[in-house]
Amino acid sequence: MSCITKHHIMTTLKILLITALIVVNMAIFNGNLKLNSNSMVANKVESATEEPTATVIPTATAANHVEHVIQQRFEKRSDNVRRICDARGSKAASVTKPQELFDVPSIGLLWCPTFKAGSSNWLDLFCKANFNHQIYENCDISTMRANNPTTRYLSVSAEDFHYNKVMKQELGLPFMTVRNPVTRFLSAYRDKWEMARSPSFYKKRYGEEIVRKYRSVDPILSEEEKEALLVEAGNVILNKQLGSLSHAELVKNPYLNPPGPTFKEFVKWAVNGGMDPHIMPYYQSCAPCSIDYNILRLEKLNEESGYLFSVIERSYLNLDFRMSLNVHGKTDDCLLKYFRTISKHDLQLLYSIFFKVDCDLYSYPCKDTMNEVLALGRISKELVRC
C-alpha cells in the first residue's frame, strides 16, 4: 500500500471519527434539551392544576373554615359580654335572673326568648320538635310555657338564682338571638302598635292606654266625651272596621286619627315607664351576666343557627329564617322617618333606657345611629328612604 493510500485512509478515518463525535454530542444535547423542555411543561401543568389556597378551598376545608370563623365570632361576643359584666358598676350585672328560659330536651337547647329577634322562627322549630302534629297546629308561646321544665329553676328569687352545675347537666346548651336594638324597637312598634295593626296589642298591650294619656285632643271636650270617643275607637279597632270608615269619619274621632299610638306617643310612653317583652332590653330579659349564652345575631341567623345545630350534633335541623317584610318599607330604611319625630330629650332617654347597655354588650353602633338621627333630623322628607 502506498503512502498516499495510507494517508487517504487515515484522513477518512479521522473525518468519520469527528463526524461520529459531532453526531453523538448533538444527540446528547438534543436529549438534554428535550428533558429540560418536558420538565418545564410539567412544571407549568403542575402550577396550573394546583389550586390557590387563599382563594379556592376544597369543600370539606371550606366547611371547617366557616365553622372556625363562626366559632371565633361566638367567642368574641362572649368575651365582650364578660368584659362589660365584670366592669365596676355594670348595669347589666345588676340583673341576675332571666325573665324566661325554655328547655327543649328533644334538641338539646336552652333558649332565652328575645322577641322581635327571630323568636317566631325559633318557636316554630321548637313546637315541631316537642309536640305531635295535632298540638303543633295550635302551638304558641303559651303552649311552650305550659310544658316548660325550667319553671322550677326560675321560681326562686333573683338573689337565689344561680346557673349552677346541676342546671348545666340537666338543661340544654344556652343560647339567645340579638339584633340591632334600635331597629328592634322600631320593628316592634311598626308590627304591633302602628295604625292598630294588631287589635289585641291595641286593647291588651297598652295601645289604648297610650292614646288616652298622650293623644292631644280638643281641650273643650269633657272627660266623659273623651272617654266615649276612646271607647268608640276601641270598638272600631277590635271589630276590624277601620277599612269601612271614610276619612271624614276617622277625622271626627281624635282617637282614630290615626288609629293606634303614633311613634312619638309610643316613645313618650316607653321613656315614662312603659315596658313590653317586645321592646324589653336583652340584658333585662335574659340576664347575660348570669348565664354564658351562645349569642347569635339575627343579621346572620341562618348561617349561625346552622353552626349551633352542628355543635349539638343536630345538623339535620334547619331554621330557614326569613325576615318578614313590612309592606310600608324595610325597618332599616325607615329609622330616620320615625326617629326624626322624637325630641332630643326623649331620644336621649330612649338611648339610655333601652339601647345603651345592649349596644355595649353586643357591639352594635347605636350611638352612631342616634347621632345621625340628631344630625339629619331636619332634612326634607324627600331624602327619607321609607
RODO-211510 format. One record per residue (C-alpha): z negated, y negated, x. Coordinates in nm, 3 decimals, always signed. Layout:
BEGIN
{node {Z; Y; X}}
...
This chain:
BEGIN
{node {+0.000; +0.000; +0.000}}
{node {+0.099; -0.337; +0.140}}
{node {-0.137; -0.624; +0.197}}
{node {+0.045; -0.824; -0.076}}
{node {-0.006; -0.545; -0.328}}
{node {-0.378; -0.519; -0.239}}
{node {-0.411; -0.897; -0.272}}
{node {-0.246; -0.893; -0.616}}
{node {-0.473; -0.611; -0.731}}
{node {-0.790; -0.789; -0.617}}
{node {-0.678; -1.113; -0.779}}
{node {-0.608; -0.935; -1.105}}
{node {-0.946; -0.762; -1.099}}
{node {-1.121; -1.095; -1.039}}
{node {-0.934; -1.254; -1.330}}
{node {-1.024; -0.963; -1.556}}
{node {-1.391; -0.981; -1.449}}
{node {-1.410; -1.355; -1.506}}
{node {-1.240; -1.315; -1.844}}
{node {-1.487; -1.042; -1.938}}
{node {-1.783; -1.258; -1.836}}
{node {-1.646; -1.551; -2.039}}
{node {-1.599; -1.329; -2.346}}
{node {-1.950; -1.183; -2.313}}
{node {-2.107; -1.530; -2.274}}
{node {-1.916; -1.665; -2.574}}
{node {-2.028; -1.366; -2.780}}
{node {-2.391; -1.426; -2.681}}
{node {-2.359; -1.800; -2.754}}
{node {-2.197; -1.735; -3.092}}
{node {-2.466; -1.479; -3.176}}
{node {-2.741; -1.725; -3.096}}
{node {-2.566; -1.995; -3.296}}
{node {-2.535; -1.762; -3.592}}
{node {-2.901; -1.660; -3.563}}
{node {-3.015; -2.023; -3.545}}
{node {-2.793; -2.118; -3.839}}
{node {-2.934; -1.838; -4.051}}
{node {-3.288; -1.941; -3.960}}
{node {-3.213; -2.300; -4.070}}
{node {-3.068; -2.181; -4.402}}
{node {-3.363; -1.950; -4.457}}
{node {-3.600; -2.239; -4.393}}
{node {-3.408; -2.456; -4.639}}
{node {-3.423; -2.187; -4.909}}
{node {-3.794; -2.134; -4.847}}
{node {-3.855; -2.507; -4.873}}
{node {-3.651; -2.525; -5.193}}
{node {-3.839; -2.240; -5.365}}
{node {-4.191; -2.346; -5.257}}
{node {-4.350; -2.545; -5.547}}
{node {-4.528; -2.867; -5.451}}
{node {-4.893; -2.803; -5.533}}
{node {-4.955; -3.169; -5.604}}
{node {-4.713; -3.183; -5.895}}
{node {-4.633; -2.827; -6.006}}
{node {-4.930; -2.599; -6.076}}
{node {-4.894; -2.235; -6.190}}
{node {-5.019; -2.179; -6.547}}
{node {-5.340; -1.998; -6.453}}
{node {-5.425; -2.256; -6.188}}
{node {-5.343; -2.540; -6.428}}
{node {-5.582; -2.399; -6.688}}
{node {-5.858; -2.374; -6.429}}
{node {-5.781; -2.727; -6.311}}
{node {-5.807; -2.867; -6.665}}
{node {-6.135; -2.684; -6.725}}
{node {-6.270; -2.820; -6.397}}
{node {-6.172; -3.175; -6.493}}
{node {-6.339; -3.145; -6.834}}
{node {-6.650; -2.989; -6.680}}
{node {-6.674; -3.287; -6.446}}
{node {-6.646; -3.522; -6.746}}
{node {-6.933; -3.342; -6.923}}
{node {-7.150; -3.353; -6.612}}
{node {-7.078; -3.722; -6.555}}
{node {-7.167; -3.806; -6.915}}
{node {-7.491; -3.607; -6.897}}
{node {-7.582; -3.773; -6.568}}
{node {-7.526; -4.117; -6.720}}
{node {-7.740; -4.035; -7.025}}
{node {-8.022; -3.913; -6.799}}
{node {-7.996; -4.228; -6.589}}
{node {-8.026; -4.453; -6.897}}
{node {-8.308; -4.242; -7.042}}
{node {-8.505; -4.250; -6.718}}
{node {-8.481; -4.628; -6.683}}
{node {-8.803; -4.817; -6.736}}
{node {-8.842; -4.943; -7.091}}
{node {-8.545; -4.739; -7.213}}
{node {-8.491; -4.795; -7.585}}
{node {-8.309; -4.463; -7.609}}
{node {-8.609; -4.275; -7.467}}
{node {-8.829; -4.406; -7.748}}
{node {-8.652; -4.169; -7.992}}
{node {-8.785; -3.820; -7.924}}
{node {-8.673; -3.613; -8.225}}
{node {-8.322; -3.582; -8.375}}
{node {-8.268; -3.652; -8.744}}
{node {-8.082; -3.323; -8.795}}
{node {-7.970; -3.018; -8.599}}
{node {-7.753; -2.735; -8.726}}
{node {-7.764; -2.397; -8.555}}
{node {-7.453; -2.181; -8.600}}
{node {-7.553; -1.832; -8.478}}
{node {-7.214; -1.675; -8.552}}
{node {-7.056; -1.910; -8.299}}
{node {-7.345; -1.985; -8.065}}
{node {-7.360; -2.362; -8.101}}
{node {-7.634; -2.610; -8.188}}
{node {-7.477; -2.917; -8.349}}
{node {-7.622; -3.264; -8.389}}
{node {-7.402; -3.422; -8.660}}
{node {-7.269; -3.769; -8.586}}
{node {-7.093; -3.889; -8.898}}
{node {-6.760; -4.072; -8.861}}
{node {-6.711; -3.894; -8.528}}
{node {-6.529; -3.576; -8.628}}
{node {-6.814; -3.440; -8.841}}
{node {-6.586; -3.325; -9.126}}
{node {-6.383; -3.109; -8.888}}
{node {-6.693; -2.950; -8.736}}
{node {-6.842; -2.893; -9.080}}
{node {-6.526; -2.718; -9.197}}
{node {-6.527; -2.491; -8.891}}
{node {-6.894; -2.400; -8.934}}
{node {-6.856; -2.334; -9.307}}
{node {-6.574; -2.090; -9.233}}
{node {-6.781; -1.917; -8.965}}
{node {-7.105; -1.893; -9.164}}
{node {-7.006; -1.820; -9.521}}
{node {-6.779; -1.593; -9.720}}
{node {-6.470; -1.730; -9.892}}
{node {-6.644; -1.793; -10.225}}
{node {-6.919; -2.006; -10.070}}
{node {-6.681; -2.170; -9.823}}
{node {-6.472; -2.314; -10.105}}
{node {-6.771; -2.525; -10.210}}
{node {-6.932; -2.564; -9.869}}
{node {-7.050; -2.909; -9.769}}
{node {-7.330; -3.064; -9.568}}
{node {-7.580; -2.968; -9.843}}
{node {-7.480; -2.602; -9.808}}
{node {-7.540; -2.621; -9.434}}
{node {-7.878; -2.785; -9.487}}
{node {-7.985; -2.514; -9.732}}
{node {-7.905; -2.245; -9.476}}
{node {-8.028; -2.420; -9.163}}
{node {-8.259; -2.221; -8.932}}
{node {-8.359; -2.530; -8.731}}
{node {-8.564; -2.678; -9.016}}
{node {-8.887; -2.523; -8.885}}
{node {-8.833; -2.680; -8.544}}
{node {-8.779; -3.026; -8.692}}
{node {-9.069; -3.011; -8.935}}
{node {-9.310; -3.130; -8.666}}
{node {-9.382; -3.494; -8.584}}
{node {-9.173; -3.683; -8.331}}
{node {-9.465; -3.671; -8.086}}
{node {-9.489; -3.291; -8.115}}
{node {-9.117; -3.217; -8.097}}
{node {-9.005; -3.058; -7.770}}
{node {-8.677; -2.890; -7.695}}
{node {-8.854; -2.608; -7.516}}
{node {-8.771; -2.271; -7.364}}
{node {-8.812; -2.093; -7.699}}
{node {-8.560; -2.319; -7.871}}
{node {-8.315; -2.275; -7.584}}
{node {-8.340; -1.898; -7.618}}
{node {-8.324; -1.882; -7.998}}
{node {-8.067; -2.154; -8.068}}
{node {-7.709; -2.213; -7.959}}
{node {-7.559; -2.441; -7.695}}
{node {-7.642; -2.803; -7.795}}
{node {-7.354; -3.047; -7.837}}
{node {-7.263; -3.373; -8.007}}
{node {-6.947; -3.578; -8.057}}
{node {-6.924; -3.953; -7.996}}
{node {-6.662; -4.222; -8.045}}
{node {-6.649; -4.593; -7.967}}
{node {-6.949; -4.729; -8.163}}
{node {-6.765; -5.048; -8.266}}
{node {-6.469; -4.854; -8.405}}
{node {-6.701; -4.604; -8.573}}
{node {-6.895; -4.879; -8.753}}
{node {-6.578; -5.038; -8.890}}
{node {-6.430; -4.699; -8.981}}
{node {-6.739; -4.617; -9.187}}
{node {-6.710; -4.944; -9.378}}
{node {-6.336; -4.905; -9.445}}
{node {-6.361; -4.544; -9.560}}
{node {-6.680; -4.559; -9.763}}
{node {-6.756; -4.911; -9.886}}
{node {-6.446; -5.131; -9.871}}
{node {-6.291; -5.204; -10.214}}
{node {-6.541; -4.948; -10.354}}
{node {-6.305; -4.668; -10.240}}
{node {-6.593; -4.423; -10.271}}
{node {-6.763; -4.484; -10.609}}
{node {-7.060; -4.270; -10.507}}
{node {-7.111; -4.484; -10.197}}
{node {-7.099; -4.792; -10.415}}
{node {-7.370; -4.668; -10.650}}
{node {-7.581; -4.438; -10.437}}
{node {-7.521; -4.570; -10.088}}
{node {-7.617; -4.936; -10.118}}
{node {-7.284; -5.086; -10.226}}
{node {-7.427; -5.227; -10.546}}
{node {-7.741; -5.337; -10.362}}
{node {-7.532; -5.523; -10.103}}
{node {-7.321; -5.720; -10.350}}
{node {-7.629; -5.801; -10.560}}
{node {-7.803; -5.950; -10.258}}
{node {-7.520; -6.110; -10.060}}
{node {-7.238; -6.193; -10.305}}
{node {-7.200; -6.564; -10.372}}
{node {-7.180; -6.625; -10.747}}
{node {-7.180; -6.931; -10.968}}
{node {-7.533; -7.078; -10.950}}
{node {-7.504; -7.178; -11.316}}
{node {-7.530; -6.810; -11.415}}
{node {-7.875; -6.690; -11.514}}
{node {-8.028; -6.380; -11.360}}
{node {-7.964; -6.190; -11.684}}
{node {-7.596; -6.289; -11.680}}
{node {-7.560; -6.189; -11.316}}
{node {-7.718; -5.851; -11.386}}
{node {-7.490; -5.794; -11.686}}
{node {-7.182; -5.866; -11.472}}
{node {-7.315; -5.637; -11.200}}
{node {-7.364; -5.352; -11.449}}
{node {-7.014; -5.411; -11.587}}
{node {-6.869; -5.397; -11.235}}
{node {-7.060; -5.077; -11.163}}
{node {-6.925; -4.907; -11.475}}
{node {-6.567; -5.004; -11.388}}
{node {-6.604; -4.869; -11.034}}
{node {-6.781; -4.545; -11.129}}
{node {-6.530; -4.474; -11.405}}
{node {-6.243; -4.547; -11.165}}
{node {-6.095; -4.813; -11.394}}
{node {-6.011; -5.068; -11.125}}
{node {-5.639; -4.990; -11.144}}
{node {-5.627; -5.057; -11.516}}
{node {-5.762; -5.412; -11.492}}
{node {-5.543; -5.716; -11.443}}
{node {-5.601; -5.964; -11.163}}
{node {-5.733; -6.216; -11.415}}
{node {-5.988; -5.965; -11.546}}
{node {-6.104; -5.882; -11.193}}
{node {-6.142; -6.250; -11.101}}
{node {-6.356; -6.316; -11.409}}
{node {-6.628; -6.090; -11.271}}
{node {-6.751; -6.207; -10.928}}
{node {-6.876; -5.857; -10.851}}
{node {-6.524; -5.721; -10.889}}
{node {-6.362; -5.994; -10.680}}
{node {-6.344; -5.800; -10.458}}
{node {-6.496; -5.473; -10.581}}
{node {-6.749; -5.341; -10.335}}
{node {-6.901; -5.535; -10.046}}
{node {-6.687; -5.737; -9.808}}
{node {-6.723; -5.662; -9.438}}
{node {-6.917; -5.986; -9.394}}
{node {-7.161; -5.879; -9.669}}
{node {-7.184; -5.529; -9.523}}
{node {-7.276; -5.666; -9.179}}
{node {-7.534; -5.902; -9.334}}
{node {-7.696; -5.601; -9.499}}
{node {-7.686; -5.393; -9.179}}
{node {-7.839; -5.654; -8.947}}
{node {-8.115; -5.719; -9.201}}
{node {-8.245; -5.363; -9.200}}
{node {-7.972; -5.170; -9.382}}
{node {-7.906; -4.820; -9.248}}
{node {-7.699; -4.515; -9.337}}
{node {-7.618; -4.193; -9.143}}
{node {-7.254; -4.301; -9.114}}
{node {-7.350; -4.606; -8.907}}
{node {-7.679; -4.489; -8.755}}
{node {-7.665; -4.520; -8.374}}
{node {-7.624; -4.190; -8.192}}
{node {-7.946; -4.230; -7.997}}
{node {-8.141; -4.259; -8.324}}
{node {-7.974; -3.963; -8.495}}
{node {-7.962; -3.719; -8.200}}
{node {-8.240; -3.822; -7.957}}
{node {-8.025; -3.755; -7.648}}
{node {-8.316; -3.824; -7.414}}
{node {-8.495; -3.517; -7.554}}
{node {-8.204; -3.271; -7.560}}
{node {-7.940; -3.232; -7.289}}
{node {-7.630; -3.220; -7.509}}
{node {-7.278; -3.132; -7.410}}
{node {-7.111; -3.461; -7.506}}
{node {-6.759; -3.455; -7.649}}
{node {-6.553; -3.766; -7.710}}
{node {-6.359; -3.800; -8.033}}
{node {-6.073; -3.956; -7.838}}
{node {-6.021; -3.621; -7.654}}
{node {-6.170; -3.386; -7.911}}
{node {-5.907; -3.111; -7.928}}
{node {-5.898; -3.073; -7.551}}
{node {-6.274; -3.088; -7.504}}
{node {-6.362; -2.865; -7.801}}
{node {-6.128; -2.603; -7.652}}
{node {-6.327; -2.616; -7.329}}
{node {-6.656; -2.591; -7.523}}
{node {-6.529; -2.278; -7.700}}
{node {-6.436; -2.122; -7.366}}
{node {-6.786; -2.188; -7.233}}
{node {-6.942; -1.993; -7.524}}
{node {-6.668; -1.729; -7.496}}
{node {-6.511; -1.812; -7.830}}
{node {-6.167; -1.917; -7.707}}
{node {-6.008; -1.791; -8.030}}
{node {-6.163; -2.085; -8.219}}
{node {-5.953; -2.393; -8.287}}
{node {-6.097; -2.717; -8.420}}
{node {-5.748; -2.858; -8.493}}
{node {-5.880; -3.214; -8.513}}
{node {-5.658; -3.476; -8.671}}
{node {-5.769; -3.836; -8.710}}
{node {-5.748; -3.932; -9.078}}
{node {-5.529; -4.239; -9.119}}
{node {-5.624; -4.530; -9.339}}
{node {-5.320; -4.640; -9.539}}
{node {-5.405; -5.001; -9.457}}
{node {-5.373; -4.950; -9.081}}
{node {-5.546; -4.782; -8.786}}
{node {-5.905; -4.892; -8.739}}
{node {-5.844; -4.960; -8.368}}
{node {-5.574; -5.210; -8.467}}
{node {-5.793; -5.377; -8.728}}
{node {-6.100; -5.472; -8.526}}
{node {-6.008; -5.838; -8.493}}
{node {-5.914; -5.878; -8.859}}
{node {-6.261; -5.774; -8.972}}
{node {-6.491; -5.890; -8.693}}
{node {-6.340; -6.239; -8.684}}
{node {-6.503; -6.297; -9.026}}
{node {-6.852; -6.245; -8.880}}
{node {-7.061; -6.532; -8.743}}
{node {-7.152; -6.534; -8.374}}
{node {-7.518; -6.492; -8.467}}
{node {-7.454; -6.181; -8.675}}
{node {-7.218; -6.039; -8.413}}
{node {-7.491; -6.067; -8.153}}
{node {-7.741; -5.898; -8.386}}
{node {-7.490; -5.623; -8.467}}
{node {-7.427; -5.559; -8.099}}
{node {-7.798; -5.550; -8.020}}
{node {-7.899; -5.324; -8.311}}
{node {-7.604; -5.086; -8.349}}
{node {-7.390; -5.089; -8.035}}
{node {-7.562; -5.174; -7.707}}
{node {-7.773; -4.861; -7.647}}
{node {-7.496; -4.619; -7.750}}
{node {-7.237; -4.808; -7.547}}
{node {-7.457; -4.784; -7.238}}
{node {-7.536; -4.417; -7.295}}
{node {-7.176; -4.310; -7.347}}
{node {-6.993; -4.566; -7.131}}
{node {-6.794; -4.750; -7.398}}
{node {-6.689; -5.112; -7.326}}
{node {-6.839; -5.256; -7.645}}
{node {-6.947; -5.583; -7.484}}
{node {-6.589; -5.648; -7.379}}
{node {-6.477; -5.588; -7.737}}
{node {-6.737; -5.829; -7.874}}
{node {-6.641; -6.093; -7.619}}
{node {-6.276; -6.050; -7.710}}
{node {-6.357; -6.098; -8.077}}
{node {-6.555; -6.413; -7.998}}
{node {-6.276; -6.546; -7.778}}
{node {-5.995; -6.471; -8.023}}
{node {-6.187; -6.520; -8.346}}
{node {-5.998; -6.834; -8.441}}
{node {-5.644; -6.711; -8.382}}
{node {-5.386; -6.717; -8.657}}
{node {-5.355; -6.425; -8.898}}
{node {-5.004; -6.356; -8.774}}
{node {-5.146; -6.228; -8.444}}
{node {-5.370; -5.973; -8.614}}
{node {-5.203; -5.630; -8.593}}
{node {-5.358; -5.486; -8.909}}
